[in-house]
Amino acid sequence: MIAVSHSLILLHYVGLPDDDTSNNFWAYIYGQRCHPIGWCKENSKLMLPPPIVTKRAIQQTTTLHNNHTILNGNEKQLNMIKGDTTNINQTPSTYLFDKEIGLNPSEQLKKDMLLELQDINRPWTLWFVRIINNHSGRLHLRYITNTTEDEEEDSSLDIHIFCLDRRVHFIGWQSNNSSVYFYDIPTCLKLITIDKEKLIDICLSQSKKQFLASNLFKEQEEIIKHRFTEGMKLEVFESNKQNIHIGRIGHIHNDYYFDIIIDNDDDNNTNELSFIGYSTHPHILPAHWAAEHKLALINGENIRQTKDYWNLYTEKNGIENLVLERCFNLITLNATGNNRAEPGMKMEMIYTLNNKDYVFSVTLIHIADHLMWLRIDDTSLFNDDKLFYHVLPINSLDVFPVGWAKFNGFDLITPIQYQTIIKTYEQNRYE
């Protein structure tokens, strides 16, 4: 198998040189010609190579006998032609030939299927969600809250998320990681009466009727263990005001998650902003990061700090409390080379507004390490001017190259086209 395009696959005959593409052909994987390895044996069918492969194999065999040597893996190819598949390491799974399942995640995740979703505020807990819609891998999910299918579930708390988001998992993922994760009612549903244990049993029972490949979410970001300790000082990007603040590590929940607290310079530590962080969280930054990227560092009283703030801090308190740079796992913090993103570039960004997905044309106006500052080109749908600008990591699942919306069937909110009306007058120059 050379390439895949929807349900079409480009095939190359085993036994022909890899650089010989003259006999490559496209096939419909769900047609009668394509079968998984072993199908002939299971169905007592005779497997014979096509004439072009037989001819090439005879030529190779003659050459090998004459030269008493084996080159370029020809022995392996000849064994496969004879029907020996013991050396085949990569073969498509049998379920991929089932049209009802599909070839890729965007096809295999079907409406009404159940998944597990990590709570955004308590990511060590999971709850069950139902797929309401799947548009090219963009999932519209709804929490399971009722024990009977007759009752309609609340749609006001629906989630729009991509299938490769780190929070989305197949049913049973929790049981495979039970040392850290467990089922619990999401924080957004705490005001709703839910029979927790009964719903868990119902969802686990229903999930046995659906099929999901075990490697469906293998491309997801992996959350690795962190090396932070409570009280460590660092810089924090606050997404609401889009400022960089002085912060610290708060309570350590487990080996993977911890509290990030934005300092407010209050001795009683009241009214402090906080959120849950993890080792690769894009909004936690090392000391001096803001100054190195010529950005303002704000304290708890919303006062801009001088560039030598951390130098003065270490002179007074020492460096023991500062988070070491090796504790961070930001994608471009220690990377070299061009990140291929420059201010002025056009991109497309998906954003959920009033429980509906919109794809906007955006302009990249600034980039610092792994963070991109994006400006919405058409802001007519937003009532809050704070939403005109968005700061996202460079590996965000919500940002795409130009053309993504059209290719995946999303409507694109294009840039505003400004028209200038110029009045002209004609006058006889001789009058």
C-alpha positions in Angstrom: 0.0 0.0 0.0 1.6 3.3 -1.2 -1.1 5.9 -0.5 -4.6 6.3 0.8 -7.2 8.8 -0.5 -10.6 8.4 1.2 -11.6 4.8 0.3 -9.1 4.5 -2.6 -5.7 3.0 -2.1 -2.7 3.1 -4.3 -1.1 -0.4 -4.5 2.3 -1.7 -5.6 2.8 -5.4 -6.5 5.2 -7.2 -4.1 8.0 -8.6 -6.3 8.5 -5.6 -8.4 11.3 -3.1 -7.6 10.2 -0.2 -5.4 11.2 2.3 -8.0 9.2 0.7 -10.7 5.8 2.5 -10.5 4.6 1.5 -14.0 2.3 -1.2 -12.7 1.0 0.7 -9.7 -2.8 1.0 -9.6 -5.7 2.5 -7.6 -8.3 0.2 -6.0 -11.5 0.6 -4.1 -10.7 -1.0 -0.7 -14.3 -2.1 -0.2 -14.5 -3.7 -3.6 -14.4 -7.4 -4.2 -10.7 -7.4 -5.2 -9.2 -6.3 -1.9 -8.8 -8.6 1.1 -6.7 -8.7 4.2 -3.6 -11.0 4.4 -4.7 -14.6 5.0 -8.1 -14.3 3.3 -7.2 -16.8 0.6 -6.1 -19.4 3.1 -9.2 -18.9 5.3 -11.5 -19.3 2.2 -9.5 -22.0 0.4 -8.7 -19.8 -2.5 -5.6 -20.2 -4.7 -3.3 -17.1 -4.5 -1.2 -16.5 -7.7 0.9 -13.5 -8.6 -0.1 -11.6 -11.8 1.9 -12.3 -15.0 4.1 -9.3 -14.7 5.3 -10.4 -11.2 5.8 -14.0 -12.3 7.9 -12.9 -15.2 10.0 -10.6 -13.0 10.4 -13.4 -10.4 11.6 -15.9 -13.1 14.2 -13.3 -14.2 15.3 -12.7 -10.7 15.5 -16.4 -9.8 17.7 -17.0 -12.9 20.0 -14.1 -12.0 20.3 -15.3 -8.4 21.2 -18.9 -9.4 23.7 -17.6 -11.8 25.3 -15.2 -9.4 24.8 -17.3 -6.2 24.0 -14.1 -4.4 21.0 -12.2 -3.1 20.6 -8.5 -3.5 18.1 -5.8 -2.5 15.9 -8.1 -0.5 15.0 -10.2 -3.5 14.9 -13.4 -1.3 12.2 -11.9 0.9 10.2 -10.8 -2.1 10.4 -14.2 -3.7 9.2 -15.9 -0.5 6.2 -13.6 -0.4 5.4 -14.4 -4.0 5.3 -18.1 -3.0 2.8 -17.3 -0.2 5.2 -17.0 2.8 3.8 -14.1 4.8 5.8 -14.8 8.0 8.1 -11.8 7.4 5.4 -9.3 6.8 5.4 -6.8 9.7 3.0 -4.2 8.5 -0.4 -5.3 7.2 -3.7 -3.5 7.4 -6.0 -4.7 10.1 -9.0 -6.8 9.0 -11.5 -4.2 10.2 -10.3 -1.7 7.6 -11.9 -3.7 4.9 -15.3 -3.2 6.6 -17.1 -0.3 4.9 -19.3 0.2 8.0 -16.2 1.0 10.1 -14.1 3.2 7.8 -10.4 3.8 7.1 -9.6 6.8 9.3 -10.7 8.3 12.6 -13.0 10.8 11.0 -14.9 7.9 9.4 -14.7 5.4 12.3 -16.1 7.9 14.9 -19.8 7.7 14.0 -22.9 9.5 15.3 -24.3 8.1 18.7 -21.0 6.4 19.6 -19.8 6.8 23.2 -16.5 8.1 24.2 -14.7 9.1 27.4 -13.8 12.8 27.9 -11.5 14.3 30.5 -12.9 17.2 32.6 -11.3 20.4 31.6 -11.1 21.6 35.3 -10.3 18.2 36.8 -8.5 16.3 34.0 -7.8 13.2 36.2 -11.6 12.5 36.0 -13.5 11.4 33.0 -17.2 11.1 32.0 -19.1 9.7 29.1 -20.1 11.7 26.0 -22.1 10.8 22.9 -21.1 11.9 19.4 -23.8 14.2 18.1 -22.0 14.9 14.8 -18.6 14.2 13.3 -17.5 16.7 10.6 -14.0 15.7 9.3 -12.8 14.7 12.7 -14.3 17.8 14.5 -16.6 16.1 17.1 -19.8 17.6 18.5 -20.1 15.9 21.9 -22.8 15.8 24.5 -22.5 14.6 28.1 -24.5 11.5 29.1 -26.8 12.5 32.0 -29.9 10.3 31.7 -30.3 6.6 32.4 -33.0 6.2 29.7 -32.7 7.1 26.0 -36.2 8.6 26.1 -35.1 11.6 28.1 -33.5 14.3 26.1 -30.0 15.4 27.4 -29.0 19.0 28.0 -27.3 20.5 24.9 -26.3 23.8 26.6 -23.0 22.2 27.7 -22.1 20.5 24.4 -18.4 20.3 23.5 -16.9 20.9 20.1 -13.5 19.3 19.9 -11.2 17.5 17.5 -10.9 13.7 17.8 -7.1 14.0 18.4 -7.5 16.4 21.3 -5.7 15.0 24.4 -9.0 14.9 26.4 -10.8 12.5 24.1 -10.5 8.7 24.6 -12.2 5.4 23.7 -14.4 3.7 26.2 -12.1 1.7 28.5 -9.2 4.1 28.5 -9.8 4.9 32.1 -9.6 1.3 33.1 -6.2 1.1 31.4 -5.0 4.1 33.4 -6.8 3.6 36.6 -3.9 4.5 38.8 -4.3 8.2 37.9 -7.8 8.6 36.3 -11.3 7.7 37.5 -14.9 8.3 36.5 -16.7 11.2 38.1 -19.4 13.8 37.3 -17.9 16.8 35.4 -17.7 20.1 37.2 -20.1 21.7 34.8 -22.8 19.1 35.7 -22.5 19.3 39.5 -25.9 21.0 39.7 -27.6 18.2 37.9 -28.8 15.1 39.7 -27.1 12.1 38.1 -27.1 8.5 39.2 -23.4 8.1 38.8 -22.9 4.4 39.3 -25.9 3.4 37.2 -24.8 5.6 34.3 -21.3 4.1 34.4 -22.7 0.6 34.2 -25.1 1.6 31.3 -22.4 3.3 29.3 -19.9 0.5 29.7 -22.5 -2.0 28.6 -23.6 0.0 25.6 -20.0 0.5 24.5 -19.5 -3.2 24.0 -21.8 -3.0 21.0 -19.6 -0.5 19.2 -16.2 -1.0 17.5 -13.3 1.4 17.8 -9.8 0.5 16.8 -7.3 0.4 19.7 -4.9 2.7 17.9 -7.5 5.3 16.9 -6.1 8.0 19.1 -2.4 7.1 18.8 -1.5 10.6 17.4 -2.8 12.4 20.4 -0.5 14.5 22.6 0.9 12.4 25.4 0.8 13.9 28.9 4.1 13.0 30.5 5.1 13.3 34.1 6.1 16.7 35.4 9.0 17.8 37.6 7.5 20.7 39.4 7.1 21.2 43.1 4.7 23.4 45.0 5.8 27.0 45.4 8.1 27.2 42.4 8.0 30.6 40.7 7.5 31.1 36.9 5.7 33.2 34.3 2.2 32.5 33.3 0.3 33.6 30.2 -3.3 34.5 31.1 -5.5 33.9 28.2 -8.4 36.2 29.2 -6.5 39.5 29.2 -3.7 38.0 27.1 -0.9 39.2 29.4 2.1 37.5 31.0 1.9 37.4 34.8 4.1 36.4 37.7 2.9 33.0 38.9 3.7 30.0 41.0 3.1 26.3 41.2 0.2 25.5 43.5 -1.1 22.2 44.8 0.3 19.0 43.1 -2.6 16.7 42.3 -0.5 13.8 41.0 2.5 13.1 38.8 0.8 14.7 35.8 -1.4 17.6 36.9 -0.9 20.6 39.2 -2.4 24.0 40.0 -1.0 27.1 38.3 -1.6 30.3 40.4 -1.3 33.9 39.2 0.1 36.0 42.1 -1.9 38.9 43.2 0.5 40.3 45.8 -2.1 39.8 48.5 -0.8 38.5 51.8 -4.0 36.5 52.3 -3.8 35.0 48.8 -7.5 35.8 48.2 -9.1 36.1 44.8 -6.2 34.5 43.0 -6.7 33.2 39.4 -5.7 29.6 38.9 -6.0 26.8 36.4 -4.9 23.2 36.0 -1.5 22.7 34.3 0.5 19.8 33.0 4.1 19.4 31.8 3.5 20.6 28.2 0.9 23.3 28.9 1.6 26.1 26.5 0.8 28.9 29.0 3.5 28.1 31.6 6.7 29.8 30.9 10.2 30.1 32.5 11.4 33.2 34.3 12.8 35.9 32.0 10.7 34.6 29.1 8.7 37.8 28.7 11.8 40.0 28.8 13.6 37.8 26.2 10.7 38.2 23.8 10.2 41.9 24.5 6.8 41.4 26.2 5.5 43.0 29.3 5.5 41.1 32.6 2.6 42.0 34.9 2.4 41.6 38.6 -0.7 40.9 40.8 -1.7 44.6 40.8 -1.6 44.8 37.0 1.5 46.9 37.1 4.1 46.4 34.4 7.5 45.2 35.8 11.0 46.2 34.7 13.1 43.8 32.6 15.3 43.0 35.6 12.4 41.9 37.8 13.7 38.3 38.2 17.3 39.5 38.8 16.1 41.6 41.7 13.9 38.7 42.9 16.8 36.3 43.0 19.1 38.8 44.8 16.4 39.0 47.5 15.1 35.4 47.6 17.7 33.3 45.9 17.2 31.1 42.8 15.9 28.0 44.7 12.3 28.9 44.0 12.6 29.5 40.3 11.5 26.8 38.0 14.5 25.4 36.0 14.2 25.6 32.2 14.7 21.8 32.0 11.3 21.3 33.7 9.5 22.7 30.7 8.5 20.7 27.7 7.4 23.5 25.3 7.5 22.4 21.7 9.8 25.1 20.5 11.5 26.3 23.7 14.8 24.5 22.9 14.1 23.9 19.2 16.4 25.1 16.4 15.6 26.1 12.9 12.8 27.9 11.2 9.3 27.3 12.6 7.9 28.3 9.1 5.5 30.8 10.6 6.0 34.6 10.1 3.9 37.7 10.9 1.6 38.6 8.1 0.8 35.1 7.1 -2.9 34.1 6.5 -4.3 31.1 8.3 -7.7 29.6 9.1 -9.0 29.1 12.7 -12.0 27.2 14.0 -13.9 28.7 16.8 -17.2 27.7 18.6 -19.7 30.5 18.9 -23.2 29.8 20.3 -22.7 26.1 20.1 -21.8 26.3 16.4 -18.4 25.9 14.7 -17.1 28.8 12.5 -13.9 28.9 10.5 -12.4 32.4 10.3 -9.7 33.8 8.2 -7.0 35.1 10.6 -3.7 37.0 10.2 -0.6 36.1 12.2 0.6 39.3 13.7 3.2 38.1 16.2 5.0 34.9 17.2 7.2 34.2 20.2 8.6 30.7 20.6 5.5 28.4 20.6 2.8 31.1 20.9 1.1 32.8 18.0 -0.9 36.0 18.2 -3.8 35.9 15.6 -6.2 38.6 14.5 -9.6 37.7 13.2 -10.0 39.3 9.7 -13.8 39.6 10.0 -15.0 40.5 13.5 -18.7 41.1 12.6 -19.9 38.0 14.6 -18.2 39.1 17.8 -19.7 41.4 20.3 -16.7 41.4 22.6 -13.6 43.1 21.2 -11.4 40.8 23.4 -12.3 38.0 20.9 -10.8 39.9 18.0 -7.4 38.5 19.0 -6.4 35.0 19.9 -3.2 33.6 21.3 -2.7 29.9 20.4 0.2 27.5 20.5 1.8 26.7 17.2 0.6 23.1 17.4 -3.0 24.0 18.2 -5.7 21.8 16.7 -7.8 24.9 16.0 -5.4 26.5 13.5 -5.0 25.3 9.9 -3.4 26.4 6.6 -5.4 28.3 4.0 -7.7 26.0 2.1 -8.5 23.6 5.0 -12.1 24.8 5.4 -12.9 24.3 1.7 -11.2 20.9 1.6 -13.2 19.7 4.6 -16.5 21.2 3.8 -16.6 24.0 6.3 -17.9 27.5 5.5 -15.1 30.1 5.7 -15.7 33.6 7.2 -13.6 35.4 4.7 -11.8 38.8 5.3 -13.8 42.0 5.0 -13.5 43.5 1.5 -13.1 47.2 1.7 -14.3 49.3 -1.2 -13.3 52.9 -1.7 -15.7 55.0 -3.8 -13.8 57.6 -5.8 -15.8 60.4 -7.4 -14.5 61.6 -10.7 -15.6 64.6 -12.8 -15.2 65.2 -16.5 -14.4 68.7 -17.6 -13.7 70.2 -20.9 -10.1 71.5 -20.6 -10.9 74.2 -23.2 -13.8 75.7 -21.4 
